[in-house]
Amino acid sequence: MRPRLANAALLTALAAMVAACQTPAPTTGPNRGALPTMERVALGANACWFKSGDPAFAAYKLAPELNSFSGRPRILVVHKGSPESRPLLVVQAEGSPSRLQAFGPMMQEPVAGRIAADVNRWSAGNKACS
């Protein structure tokens, strides 16, 4: 009977040591909800496309619409001289984790690849400009 007790005690001690060595998975990374995602995208677009004086966006203006009751916060890119006109670019997110969409006439232009890369980078939490 003694060997069984010794083996059980040894297994219990071993299990306790293994459990003590394990660390929980890190919970780093940005909030993936629609609103926090679009907040990151709006900040990136404002800093990198507009405030930087980027020539590709010089004729446009950012119009954020983050307080959306539809559950789809979004940003719009509109003509600088006529902000009430139809948006040239819409970037929106929905759900948690968010699903991003970018559409509008600018997504048919050569700058579309850059827009997609920037939006994906900012939505993931990277604040860098391209």
Phi, psi and chi 1 to 4 in degrees:
 res  aa     phi    psi   chi1   chi2   chi3   chi4
   1 MET       -  -34.1 -158.5   69.6  130.8      -
   2 ARG   -60.7  -42.6  -72.0 -100.6 -168.1 -125.1
   3 PRO   -61.4  -35.1  -23.1   30.8      -      -
   4 ARG   -65.1  -42.5  -80.7 -168.7 -169.3  165.1
   5 LEU   -63.2  -40.9  -87.6  175.9      -      -
   6 ALA   -64.5  -43.5      -      -      -      -
   7 ASN   -64.2  -41.6  -74.8  -18.3      -      -
   8 ALA   -64.6  -41.9      -      -      -      -
   9 ALA   -65.4  -39.8      -      -      -      -
  10 LEU   -64.6  -44.1 -176.9   59.8      -      -
  11 LEU   -64.4  -40.0  -75.2  174.5      -      -
  12 THR   -64.0  -43.5  -58.2      -      -      -
  13 ALA   -64.8  -41.7      -      -      -      -
  14 LEU   -63.7  -43.4 -174.9   58.2      -      -
  15 ALA   -62.8  -39.3      -      -      -      -
  16 ALA   -65.8  -39.2      -      -      -      -
  17 MET   -67.0  -42.3  -72.4 -173.7  -22.4      -
  18 VAL   -63.8  -43.5  168.7      -      -      -
  19 ALA   -64.1  -35.7      -      -      -      -
  20 ALA   -68.5  -28.1      -      -      -      -
  21 CYS   -80.1  -19.1  -68.0      -      -      -
  22 GLN   -81.5  137.0  -65.7  178.3  -10.1      -
  23 THR  -111.8  147.3   56.7      -      -      -
  24 PRO   -66.2  152.2   17.8  -24.4      -      -
  25 ALA   -60.8  135.9      -      -      -      -
  26 PRO   -64.4  145.4   20.1  -26.8      -      -
  27 THR  -107.4   35.6   56.7      -      -      -
  28 THR   -75.0  165.1   58.6      -      -      -
  29 GLY   112.6  156.5      -      -      -      -
  30 PRO   -73.8  158.3   27.9  -33.0      -      -
  31 ASN   -62.4  128.9 -177.0  -32.2      -      -
  32 ARG   -94.8    9.2  -62.0  -73.0 -178.1 -162.8
  33 GLY   -67.1  161.4      -      -      -      -
  34 ALA   -60.4  -48.4      -      -      -      -
  35 LEU   -65.9  -50.3 -179.5   57.9      -      -
  36 PRO   -60.5  -35.5  -19.5   28.0      -      -
  37 THR   -63.3  -47.5  -63.1      -      -      -
  38 MET   -70.6  -27.9  -75.0  -49.4  -58.5      -
  39 GLU   -63.1  -43.0  -72.9  171.5  -18.6      -
  40 ARG   -63.9  -42.0  -72.2 -170.6  -61.2  -84.9
  41 VAL   -64.9  -43.3  170.8      -      -      -
  42 ALA   -62.5  -43.0      -      -      -      -
  43 LEU   -64.2  -42.4  -69.6  171.7      -      -
  44 GLY   -64.5  -45.7      -      -      -      -
  45 ALA   -62.5  -43.7      -      -      -      -
  46 ASN   -61.7  -47.2 -168.9   41.7      -      -
  47 ALA   -71.0  -45.5      -      -      -      -
  48 CYS   -89.8  -31.5  -62.1      -      -      -
  49 TRP   -95.0  -39.0  -66.8  -13.6      -      -
  50 PHE  -105.4  -55.3  -61.6   98.0      -      -
  51 LYS   -67.4  -24.1  -74.4 -170.0  174.4 -179.5
  52 SER   -77.7  -13.4   70.3      -      -      -
  53 GLY    77.9   24.6      -      -      -      -
  54 ASP   -55.6  122.1 -173.4  -37.1      -      -
  55 PRO   -60.8  -28.4    4.1   -7.5      -      -
  56 ALA   -66.0  -20.0      -      -      -      -
  57 PHE  -120.6   10.6  -65.7   88.7      -      -
  58 ALA   -62.0  -31.4      -      -      -      -
  59 ALA   -86.8    2.1      -      -      -      -
  60 TYR  -119.7  169.9  -50.0  115.1      -      -
  61 LYS  -136.2  145.0  177.4  179.8  169.8 -180.0
  62 LEU   -87.0  134.1 -179.6   66.6      -      -
  63 ALA  -128.8   90.2      -      -      -      -
  64 PRO   -74.8  139.9   18.8  -20.9      -      -
  65 GLU  -130.5   69.4  -65.9 -177.6  -10.6      -
  66 LEU   -84.0  -25.5  -60.7  177.1      -      -
  67 ASN   -87.1   76.2  -66.3  -31.6      -      -
  68 SER  -102.4  127.4  167.7      -      -      -
  69 PHE   -81.4   -9.8  -64.2  107.3      -      -
  70 SER   -83.6   -7.3   69.1      -      -      -
  71 GLY    81.6   13.0      -      -      -      -
  72 ARG  -126.9   77.2  -80.8  178.0  -95.8  173.8
  73 PRO   -62.1  147.1   18.7  -26.2      -      -
  74 ARG  -151.3  165.1   63.7 -172.5 -170.7  166.3
  75 ILE  -122.9  148.0   61.3  168.2      -      -
  76 LEU  -119.9  146.4  -50.6  174.8      -      -
  77 VAL  -114.2  122.7  174.0      -      -      -
  78 VAL  -126.7  165.3  -63.8      -      -      -
  79 HIS   -63.2  138.0  -78.5  -71.6      -      -
  80 LYS   -59.0  -44.0 -135.8 -179.6 -136.7 -179.1
  81 GLY   -78.2  -16.6      -      -      -      -
  82 SER  -142.4   75.0   58.1      -      -      -
  83 PRO   -63.8  -16.1   18.5  -25.3      -      -
  84 GLU   -83.9   -8.7   70.6  -74.1  -17.2      -
  85 SER   -72.7  170.6   64.8      -      -      -
  86 ARG   -58.8  135.6 -179.4  175.8  -72.4  179.8
  87 PRO   -62.7  145.9  -13.1   21.3      -      -
  88 LEU   -90.8  -20.0  -60.0  166.0      -      -
  89 LEU  -149.1  134.6  174.1   66.8      -      -
  90 VAL  -124.7  127.0  177.2      -      -      -
  91 VAL  -121.6  123.1  180.0      -      -      -
  92 GLN  -138.5  158.8   67.3 -176.8   20.9      -
  93 ALA  -130.1  153.3      -      -      -      -
  94 GLU  -147.9  139.9 -177.4  176.3   15.0      -
  95 GLY    87.1 -178.2      -      -      -      -
  96 SER  -148.3  107.6 -175.1      -      -      -
  97 PRO   -69.8  148.5   23.3  -29.3      -      -
  98 SER   -70.5  148.6   62.3      -      -      -
  99 ARG  -112.9  120.4  -67.7  172.2  -54.6  -76.6
 100 LEU   -92.3  146.6  -75.3  167.0      -      -
 101 GLN  -136.6  141.7  -68.5  179.2  -53.5      -
 102 ALA  -132.3  127.2      -      -      -      -
 103 PHE  -152.4  167.1   53.4   91.0      -      -
 104 GLY   124.9  173.4      -      -      -      -
 105 PRO   -55.6  -33.1  -25.0   32.5      -      -
 106 MET   -65.5  -22.2  -70.6 -177.4   81.5      -
 107 MET   -78.7   -0.4  -67.0  -53.4  -70.1      -
 108 GLN  -106.5    2.9  -53.6  -53.2  -44.8      -
 109 GLU  -102.9  168.0  -64.4  177.6   10.0      -
 110 PRO   -57.8  -24.5  -25.9   33.8      -      -
 111 VAL   -75.8   -6.1   74.5      -      -      -
 112 ALA   -58.8  -42.6      -      -      -      -
 113 GLY   -62.0  -41.0      -      -      -      -
 114 ARG   -67.4  -42.0 -179.6  172.6  156.5 -144.1
 115 ILE   -57.2  -49.2  -69.8  169.5      -      -
 116 ALA   -60.8  -44.5      -      -      -      -
 117 ALA   -64.1  -44.0      -      -      -      -
 118 ASP   -62.8  -48.1  -72.9  -12.7      -      -
 119 VAL   -60.8  -44.1  166.3      -      -      -
 120 ASN   -63.9  -41.7  -73.9  -33.6      -      -
 121 ARG   -63.9  -48.3 -176.3  175.7   56.8 -101.7
 122 TRP   -66.9  -38.8  -62.0  -32.6      -      -
 123 SER   -64.4  -28.3   70.3      -      -      -
 124 ALA   -81.6   -6.1      -      -      -      -
 125 GLY   107.1   -5.0      -      -      -      -
 126 ASN   -82.7  122.7 -175.0  -27.4      -      -
 127 LYS   -90.6    0.0  -62.4  176.7 -176.4  178.7
 128 ALA   -67.3  147.3      -      -      -      -
 129 CYS   -85.3  163.1  -62.8      -      -      -
 130 SER   -71.1      -   55.2      -      -      -
